Amino acid sequence: IDYLGFNCNADSPFADFNVRKAFSMSIDRQTIGDTILGGGLVPIGICNSESMGYDETLTAEGYTYDPEAAKALLDASDYNGEPIAISCTSAFQRIALAVSDYANQIGFNSSVSIVESATLSDIRATGDYDAFIVTAMLSGSDPYQFLSFRVQSDAHHSGYVNEELNAYIAEGNTSSDHDVRDEAYRQANAIIAEECAPMVSLAQLQNIMSVNYGITGIKLFSDGFWNLTYIDYDPSLVQQ
């Protein structure tokens, strides 16, 4: 997934739920997928369609492209035109420019800040950002690592705390029952989508892989993650 992370600390505009929701609802995710990414799916929350915790029935209003409703939310918020910088590497420049343009059309004062990967890591490690765009993978179709690191532990210092959300993540992380874990992550995904925090997903990417037929023992998860634990090579299997 590509996602937009918010700084939700008290001195940030994104501490206000209405501001986060307005920003998210201003984004035309379908157009970004079709014209910039050349494909992919419009996401429903952080858990993508191939991962545990995905709920195709989830209706998160904050993910609906509705600039009029977004403008009304922004007008009702405490936002007073404070400048907002969307930080990203050059790989995400076109997406960030589109997101910024959509947001500015409803009244935000946003711009794009292109930084090196190391700088982006540094500002996320200290919380010295307004918003950022990155890509992430739910390894093995399991959101455990993503939710633990980026949400529960707040590795990027977003300042967003939701004890109910953290309890669902903890339940999903500790239970050995697949169905219990799946339901816990569904609930966590729903809260993140409803709160538009600490991040909102922008696109679900689709990977296309090429494989040499002589390779054996390789496992490709549905989310594009490789398991190379038992890899081997048999030249007799190579197609001529």
Secondary structure, DSSP 8 states (H G I E B T S, - for coil): -EEEEE--STTSGGGSHHHHHHHHHT--HHHHIIIIISS-B--SSSS-TTSTT--TT---GGGS--HHHHHHHHHTSS----EEEEEE-GGGHHHHHHHHHHHHHTT-EEEEEE--HHHHHHHHHHT--SEEEEE---GGG--HHHIIIIIIS-TT------HHHHHHHHHHHH---HHHHHHHHHHHHHHHHHHT-SEEEEEB--------TTEES-EE-TTS-EE-TT-EE-GGG---
